Amino acid sequence: MKALEVSLFVLCTTTFCSCIKDKIYTPSTCCCSYVSQLVPSNRVVFYYKTNSACPTKGIVFLTQRGHHACANPSDAWVWQHNQDLGTNP
C-alpha cells in the first residue's frame, strides 16, 4: 500500500509540475492528465471541480496526506466517491 501512495504522489507531482497554463490558472486548479488508478475513498477528505476555463475537465481529490489527484469526471468510481462524500463539487 505504501508503494501505491508513493506512486500516486509521484504521478500527481509530475503531472502538476509539467502543466503549462495561463498565469491565471495554476496547476492546482487545472488537470493536465488523470490518475490511472482509483483513489481510495477512505483517504479522500475533499474534492472539487476544475475551473470551467481549464482545457481539460476534471475532479480533483484531496487526500488525508494533502496530495491532489486529478480524475476523469466520467469514470464511474469518481461519481461513486462523490456520492460517498455526500456533496456535489
Residue pairs with C-beta under 8 A, 6 or more apart in sequence:
4 37
5 65
8 35
8 37
8 39
8 67
8 69
9 65
9 67
11 35
11 36
12 35
12 67
12 68
12 69
12 70
15 27
15 31
15 32
15 33
15 70
16 27
16 28
16 32
16 68
17 27
18 32
19 27
19 30
19 32
21 27
21 30
21 54
24 53
25 51
25 53
25 54
28 60
28 68
29 50
29 51
29 54
30 50
30 51
30 54
30 55
30 56
30 58
31 50
31 54
31 56
31 57
31 58
31 60
31 70
32 56
32 70
33 56
33 70
34 58
34 70
34 71
34 72
34 75
35 69
35 70
35 71
38 77
39 61
39 63
39 69
39 71
39 81
41 80
41 81
41 84
41 85
43 63
43 64
43 65
44 61
44 62
44 63
44 81
44 85
45 62
45 63
45 64
46 61
46 62
47 59
47 60
47 61
47 62
47 81
47 82
47 85
47 89
48 59
48 60
48 89
49 57
49 58
49 59
49 60
49 73
49 89
50 56
50 57
50 58
50 59
50 60
50 70
57 73
58 70
58 71
58 72
58 73
59 70
59 71
59 72
59 73
59 78
59 82
59 89
60 68
60 69
60 70
60 71
61 68
61 69
61 71
61 81
62 68
63 69
71 77
71 78
72 78
73 79
82 88
82 89
